[in-house]
Amino acid sequence: MSETSKQTAFATRCIHGGDPVDPATGAVMPPIVTASTYRQRAFGERQDYYYSRTRNPTREALERCVAELESGNHGIAYASGMAATAGVLELLDSGSHVVAPRDLYGGSLRLFRELRSRSAGLRFSFVDFTDLDAVAAAIGPRTRLIWVETPSNPLLKLFDLAALASLAQQRGLLLAVDNTFATPCLQRPLELGADIVMHSTTKYLGGHSDVIGGINVLRDAELARRLHSLRTTVGSVPGPFDAYLVLRGVKTLALRMERHEANARELAEWLGRQAGVSRVYYPGLTNHPQHALARRQMQGFGGMLAFDLDGDVARFMNALRVFTVGESLGGVESLAGHPATMSHSNLNAAQRAELGIGEQLIRLSVGIEAAADLRADLATALAAAA
Ligand SMILES: *Cc1c(COP(=O)(O)O)cnc(C)c1O
């Protein structure tokens, strides 16, 4: 990728990133190559494509595009966001130690705490990442990786990526950032010094709630080669149809994020004025504890928000008509979730309370419908909950 293409405006890169045009036919979208295997041109001759677990042209078109959006040089796509996260852990030798935030996506927490500590002998420290001294203090002689996710789920806390990158660099550690909530449209961790950016492409990159996928993006060629080889070994690749769906979704990422954000901002401000709402969590609000950091580190505040409902949660949820009650986020449709019984139900009440996740907390993935309809829907539900 040329330096000029890196400097091209983001919306243009969403559409032209990674040169998707098929050189053989001029097709503006790359073909979906379903072949598992490829004919050898001549016996014994080395060629680029020979088996699709290793390399597949449709997957590579997606990888080039997202790598360019993240200001990286290499993309490695996976069957899911969790597979991408697991791929990063495969870089570590058994006995290695990882520092991660207490506020962590539930699936990552389970992978770290329950699976890889048992199956790979990895050790994890979960600390409060708003306190950089606590992060530094958790680093020990066997620490190899700092894993972080910002904005966090579901409370939209922010962690300082530039500061974490310089800490990681000083201590000779890798910094990996789960950038799913922000998207490269609003936050580019590699530009702030991170080594690896991870996405669940299931969310905003796919954008239409019709595919499960993941990706890691890097600048370092040797680290990328290792990750690629580990993925080939484990076999955690996405199918070509799924790669195509994500690439298709990415085309409209800039446009969608503009609307997600405009809607979320409007709803966050409006919710803050409602009697049935005791607190709103949204990085774009000036009263958000890391609002200044959000302005510095992000190019926008995104489409996710949460709030504490002063009313009956079940009545609120059941009254929603435009918002769909469901897991996940980042699709065109607005979703409402209740972390205590949904995403964070595997924690007990005391563990949730420690993270600040109350029983009244509602999380919204604000979609791209007309803002007035979303507001009216919330107004009806708040009235039903009162
Ligand atoms: C959804 C999600 C994941 C896991 O991704 P899958 O595609 O569901 O495997 C990881 N991190 C965050 C922040 C997510 O929202």
The ligand as a Gaussian input file, in Angstrom:
#p B3LYP/6-31G(d) Opt

LIG

0 1
 C      -18.724000      -9.176000      19.654000
 C      -17.436000      -8.773000      20.246000
 C      -16.354000      -9.662000      20.293000
 C      -16.454000     -11.097000      19.806000
 O      -16.714000     -11.160000      18.452000
 P      -17.521000     -12.362000      17.725000
 O      -17.539000     -11.935000      16.325000
 O      -18.875000     -12.429000      18.388000
 O      -16.743000     -13.602000      17.968000
 C      -15.163000      -9.207000      20.834000
 N      -15.044000      -7.947000      21.322000
 C      -16.071000      -7.075000      21.304000
 C      -15.880000      -5.715000      21.858000
 C      -17.296000      -7.459000      20.770000
 O      -18.308000      -6.588000      20.776000

